[in-house]
Amino acid sequence: MTVQADGAAALREAMVATLREEGHITSEGVAAAMSVVPRHDFAPDEPLEKVYQTDTTLVPKIDANGRQTSVVSASHIQAIQLEQADVRPGMNVLEVGSGGYNAALIAEIVGTSGSVTTVDIDSDVVDRARAGLSRAGYEQVNVVLADAEHGVPQNAPYDRIIVTVGAWDIPPAWLDQLTPTGRIVVPLRFSAITRLISFDRAEGSPTLKASNYRLGSFVPMQGDGAADESLIAVTPDLGLRIDQNSSLTFDVPALRKALNTSPVESWSGTPFDMPDELELYLLTNGPEMPMLHAAQAAVDQDVVNRTVRNGTPALVREGSFAYRVKRENPETVSGYETGVVAHGPDAKQVGNELLTMIQTWAGSYYQRNAASITYHPKTADAASPVGWHTTKRHGVLSVVWP
């Protein structure tokens, strides 16, 4: 064993130990695969220490607009997806979005009796994946250059379809190429957020039901499945992001004026914990809300609270708006308390409305995977969605809070 290989083995062991401690690896199959697949073979120009960090993406490809179009996902995201997928020996698996490393992990799990196909629309990414798989000794993986919106029918049907790019919808081809008891794990985009959802076929129905969902961030899908969101600028450093099928409109001059009013704070008495679950609740259980995003400059200048930096739901009422914040409170379980900041002439009323929603969530849905998420393909016998729902190209996504 070379010095580099010896060092990589130690770093892999440490990576797996960390992923176990953090709860991202929960099965022996995933642990075994991540213990043996040489991640550094898929990022040969990166330092070993960086390659085996659990929260670092690798080998980004940047387009002409400065946006990432492809990365090798952070290892904790790959562990989460593999655990969600419940891949088993002997399965036939399709991976949508290639990087090479994840396909190698899947190949390790399915073994010699299984099969893995990975597909990408970018020829550079496909070439890079093939080279990495060859270096690592996983030439049996089928690497395909194609638009994944149409799947890879020649190797179907698949027991699992694992999507590693942000998808706005679930195309019919994926369902057509999935076995009757198959599972799709997909980073699905809706309401200007992404949730990494594990969908199973409902018995006797075309409907997909989520067994669980997690927070995740992925580069967007390209090709026929691509979809755009809108970012409505309030100031050069502050904007409202909405889904492409949103009907929301805003009085931007009034909101810009509201930013110059004194903020009105109110506090819920509930812990600031699981903000991603609260975010999902706010976006799917009441009036339609945009996601409020801010550049660091807006935070540094105290225009908005720092919780806006990565985006947060905002309740907008004409020239007033409110969003959730946090503060230290040792009396709560998490050590932080959730509150609301509101601006504008009706700040108090709008803030109280949002605060009531937060308190309702904390009292009734303060847990992981509290929502029931289903996807209804556009078929003649598809059931009508209930609760909150949004219409997409090929179906309807619904979210119910039981």
C-alpha positions in Angstrom: 0.0 0.0 0.0 1.4 3.4 -1.0 1.7 6.3 1.5 -1.2 8.1 -0.3 -3.4 5.0 -0.2 -2.6 4.4 3.4 -3.5 8.0 4.3 -6.7 7.8 2.2 -7.8 4.6 4.1 -7.4 6.3 7.4 -9.3 9.4 6.2 -12.1 7.2 4.9 -12.3 5.4 8.2 -12.6 8.8 10.0 -15.2 10.0 7.5 -17.4 7.0 8.1 -17.0 7.3 11.8 -18.1 10.9 11.7 -21.1 10.1 9.4 -22.2 7.4 11.9 -21.9 9.8 14.8 -23.9 12.5 13.0 -26.6 9.9 12.2 -26.2 10.1 8.4 -25.1 6.5 8.2 -27.4 4.1 9.9 -26.9 0.8 8.0 -24.0 -1.5 7.7 -24.3 -1.7 3.9 -23.8 2.0 3.4 -21.0 2.1 6.0 -19.2 -0.8 4.2 -19.4 0.9 0.8 -18.2 4.2 2.0 -15.3 2.5 3.9 -13.9 0.9 0.7 -14.7 3.1 -2.3 -11.7 5.5 -2.9 -13.4 8.9 -3.0 -10.1 10.5 -4.0 -10.1 8.7 -7.3 -13.1 10.9 -8.4 -11.3 14.1 -7.4 -7.6 13.4 -8.1 -6.6 17.0 -8.1 -8.1 17.8 -4.6 -6.1 17.4 -1.3 -6.9 14.2 0.5 -8.0 16.0 3.6 -10.6 18.0 1.6 -11.8 14.9 -0.3 -12.8 13.1 2.9 -14.5 15.9 4.7 -18.1 15.2 5.3 -19.6 18.5 4.3 -17.5 19.5 1.2 -18.5 19.3 -2.4 -15.9 18.5 -5.0 -15.0 19.1 -8.7 -17.5 21.9 -9.4 -18.3 22.8 -13.0 -19.2 26.5 -13.5 -21.2 27.8 -16.4 -20.8 31.2 -18.2 -23.0 32.9 -15.6 -21.0 31.7 -12.7 -23.5 29.0 -11.6 -22.5 25.5 -10.6 -23.9 23.0 -13.1 -22.3 19.9 -11.6 -20.5 18.8 -8.4 -19.6 15.7 -6.5 -22.0 16.0 -3.6 -20.8 16.2 0.0 -20.4 12.8 1.5 -23.1 13.4 4.1 -25.6 14.1 1.4 -24.6 10.9 -0.4 -25.0 8.9 2.8 -28.4 10.4 3.4 -29.6 9.5 -0.1 -28.3 6.0 0.1 -30.0 5.4 3.4 -33.3 6.8 2.1 -33.0 4.6 -1.0 -32.5 1.4 1.0 -30.4 -0.1 -1.9 -29.9 -3.8 -1.5 -27.7 -6.5 -3.1 -29.0 -7.6 -6.5 -30.9 -4.5 -7.3 -30.9 -2.6 -10.6 -30.4 1.1 -9.9 -30.5 4.2 -12.0 -28.6 7.3 -10.9 -29.7 10.6 -12.5 -26.7 13.0 -12.5 -23.2 11.6 -12.7 -20.2 12.2 -10.6 -18.9 8.7 -10.5 -18.3 8.3 -6.8 -22.0 7.8 -5.8 -22.4 5.3 -8.7 -19.4 3.4 -7.3 -21.0 3.3 -3.8 -24.2 2.0 -5.3 -22.3 -0.7 -7.3 -20.5 -1.7 -4.1 -23.9 -2.2 -2.3 -25.7 -4.0 -5.1 -22.8 -6.3 -5.7 -22.0 -8.6 -8.7 -25.6 -9.7 -8.9 -26.9 -6.1 -9.3 -26.5 -3.4 -11.9 -26.0 0.3 -11.9 -26.6 2.9 -14.6 -25.6 6.5 -14.2 -26.8 9.2 -16.7 -25.8 12.8 -17.3 -26.6 15.4 -20.0 -23.0 16.9 -19.8 -20.4 15.1 -21.9 -17.6 16.5 -19.7 -19.2 15.1 -16.6 -19.8 11.8 -18.2 -16.1 11.6 -19.3 -15.0 12.5 -15.8 -17.3 9.9 -14.2 -16.0 7.2 -16.6 -12.4 8.1 -15.7 -13.0 8.0 -12.0 -14.9 4.7 -12.1 -12.0 3.2 -14.2 -9.4 4.4 -11.7 -11.4 3.1 -8.8 -12.1 -0.3 -10.4 -15.9 0.0 -11.1 -15.9 -0.3 -14.9 -19.1 -2.4 -14.6 -21.2 0.7 -14.0 -23.1 1.7 -17.1 -22.3 5.4 -17.8 -24.7 7.0 -20.3 -24.7 10.4 -22.0 -28.4 11.5 -22.3 -31.1 13.9 -21.1 -32.2 12.1 -17.9 -35.7 13.6 -18.3 -36.3 10.5 -20.5 -34.5 8.0 -18.2 -32.5 5.2 -19.7 -35.1 2.7 -21.0 -32.6 0.2 -22.3 -31.5 -0.8 -18.8 -35.0 -0.6 -17.2 -36.9 -1.6 -15.1 -35.1 -0.1 -12.0 -35.7 -1.1 -8.4 -34.4 2.3 -7.3 -34.0 5.6 -9.1 -31.7 8.0 -7.2 -31.7 11.6 -8.4 -28.7 13.7 -7.6 -29.8 17.0 -9.2 -32.5 19.3 -8.2 -35.7 18.3 -10.1 -38.7 20.5 -10.4 -40.9 17.6 -11.4 -41.0 13.8 -11.7 -41.1 12.9 -15.4 -43.3 10.1 -16.6 -40.3 8.2 -18.0 -39.0 7.7 -14.4 -42.3 6.1 -13.3 -42.5 4.0 -16.5 -39.0 2.7 -15.8 -39.6 1.9 -12.1 -40.6 -1.5 -10.9 -44.1 -1.8 -9.3 -42.4 -1.9 -5.8 -39.7 0.6 -6.7 -38.5 3.7 -4.9 -37.5 7.1 -6.2 -35.2 9.4 -4.1 -35.4 12.9 -5.5 -34.4 16.4 -4.5 -37.7 18.0 -5.4 -38.1 21.7 -5.9 -41.3 23.5 -4.9 -42.2 26.8 -3.3 -38.6 27.9 -4.0 -37.2 25.3 -1.6 -35.8 21.8 -2.1 -36.6 18.7 -0.1 -34.9 15.4 -0.6 -37.8 13.0 -0.7 -38.0 9.2 -0.7 -41.1 8.2 -2.7 -42.7 4.8 -2.9 -45.4 3.6 -5.2 -48.8 3.4 -3.4 -50.3 -0.1 -3.8 -52.8 -0.3 -6.6 -52.4 3.4 -7.4 -50.1 5.6 -9.6 -49.7 7.9 -6.6 -46.3 8.2 -5.0 -46.1 8.5 -1.2 -43.2 9.9 0.7 -41.7 7.6 3.3 -39.5 10.4 4.6 -37.9 13.7 3.5 -34.8 15.7 4.4 -33.2 19.0 3.8 -30.8 19.1 0.8 -29.2 21.5 -1.7 -28.4 20.4 -5.3 -27.4 21.9 -8.6 -30.5 22.3 -10.9 -31.5 19.8 -13.5 -30.7 20.7 -17.1 -32.3 19.8 -20.4 -36.0 19.1 -20.9 -36.6 18.9 -17.2 -35.1 22.3 -16.4 -37.3 24.9 -14.6 -36.7 28.5 -13.6 -37.6 30.4 -10.5 -38.1 34.2 -10.2 -36.1 36.4 -7.9 -37.9 39.7 -7.4 -35.4 42.4 -6.3 -36.6 44.7 -3.5 -33.2 46.2 -3.2 -29.9 45.2 -4.8 -29.1 43.1 -1.7 -32.6 41.8 -0.9 -35.1 39.8 -3.0 -38.2 37.6 -2.9 -37.8 34.2 -4.6 -40.9 32.5 -5.9 -41.7 29.2 -7.8 -42.1 29.4 -11.5 -45.9 28.6 -11.2 -46.5 31.1 -8.5 -49.2 33.7 -8.8 -47.7 36.1 -6.2 -47.2 39.8 -7.1 -45.7 42.4 -4.9 -45.7 46.2 -4.4 -42.0 46.5 -4.5 -41.8 50.3 -3.9 -44.0 49.8 -0.8 -41.8 47.0 0.5 -38.7 49.0 -0.1 -40.2 51.8 1.9 -41.2 49.3 4.7 -37.5 48.3 5.1 -36.8 51.8 6.4 -39.5 51.5 9.1 -38.5 50.4 12.6 -38.8 46.6 13.0 -41.5 45.2 15.3 -40.3 42.1 17.2 -42.5 39.5 18.8 -41.5 36.2 20.4 -43.2 32.8 20.4 -41.9 31.2 23.6 -41.1 28.1 21.4 -37.7 26.7 20.7 -35.8 27.5 17.5 -35.2 24.0 16.4 -35.8 22.1 13.2 -36.1 25.3 11.2 -36.4 23.3 8.0 -39.5 21.6 9.3 -41.0 25.0 10.3 -40.1 26.4 6.9 -42.0 23.6 5.1 -45.0 24.2 7.4 -45.1 27.9 6.7 -44.8 27.4 3.0 -47.5 24.7 2.7 -50.0 25.6 5.4 -51.5 29.0 4.9 -51.2 32.0 2.5 -48.7 31.6 -0.3 -45.3 33.0 0.8 -42.1 33.9 -1.0 -38.7 33.0 0.2 -36.9 36.1 1.5 -33.2 36.1 0.5 -30.5 38.6 1.4 -26.9 39.2 0.5 -24.4 39.5 3.3 -24.2 43.2 2.8 -27.9 43.6 3.8 -27.1 41.6 7.0 -24.0 43.6 7.8 -25.9 46.9 7.4 -28.7 45.6 9.7 -31.3 45.9 7.0 -32.5 42.4 7.9 -31.7 39.8 10.5 -28.9 37.3 9.8 -31.5 34.5 9.6 -32.4 35.8 6.1 -29.0 35.1 4.7 -29.8 31.6 3.5 -33.5 32.3 2.8 -36.6 32.2 5.0 -40.4 32.3 4.3 -41.9 35.8 4.4 -45.5 36.7 5.0 -46.2 39.7 2.7 -49.3 41.9 3.1 -49.2 44.7 0.5 -46.6 47.1 2.0 -45.8 45.1 5.1 -43.9 41.9 5.6 -42.7 39.6 8.4 -40.2 36.7 8.7 -39.0 34.4 11.5 -35.8 35.1 13.5 -34.2 33.6 16.6 -32.6 34.7 19.9 -30.9 33.0 22.8 -33.2 31.7 25.4 -31.7 29.2 27.9 -35.2 28.2 29.0 -36.0 26.4 25.7 -34.8 22.9 24.8 -32.5 24.2 22.0 -31.3 27.2 23.9 -32.9 29.5 21.3 -36.3 30.9 20.8 -38.2 31.5 17.6 -39.6 35.0 17.0 -40.8 37.3 14.2 -39.6 40.6 12.8 -42.0 42.7 10.9 -41.8 45.9 8.9 -44.3 48.3 7.4 -47.5 50.1 8.3 -49.2 46.9 9.3 -46.2 45.3 10.9 -47.9 44.4 14.2 -50.8 42.6 12.5 -48.7 40.8 9.9 -46.1 39.8 12.6 -48.9 38.4 14.9 -50.3 36.4 12.0 -46.9 34.8 11.3 -46.3 34.3 15.0 -49.6 32.4 15.4 -48.6 30.0 12.6 -45.2 29.4 14.3 -46.9 28.6 17.6 -49.4 26.3 15.9 -46.5 24.3 14.3 -44.7 24.1 17.6 -47.7 22.9 19.4 -48.9 20.3 16.8 -46.1 19.4 14.4 -42.8 19.8 16.3 -41.2 16.6 15.0 -39.3 15.2 12.0 -41.3 14.1 9.0 -44.6 15.4 10.3 -46.0 16.2 6.9 -47.6 13.7 4.5 -46.2 14.3 1.0 -47.7 12.7 -2.1 -47.2 13.1 -5.8 -50.1 12.5 -8.2 -49.1 11.8 -11.8 -51.4 13.2 -14.5 -53.1 9.9 -15.3 -56.8 9.2 -15.8 -57.1 7.2 -12.5 -54.9 9.4 -10.3 -56.6 10.4 -7.0 -57.5 14.0 -6.5 -54.9 15.7 -4.2 -56.0 17.0 -0.8 -54.5 19.8 1.4 -51.9 22.1 0.0 -50.9 21.3 -3.5 -49.1 22.7 -6.5 -49.5 21.7 -10.1 -46.4 20.8 -12.1 -45.8 19.7 -15.7 -46.5 16.0 -15.2 -48.4 15.9 -11.9 -49.5 17.5 -8.7 -47.5 17.6 -5.4 -49.6 17.7 -2.2 -48.5 18.3 1.4 -50.9 17.5 4.2 -50.3 18.2 7.9 -52.4 15.5 9.7 
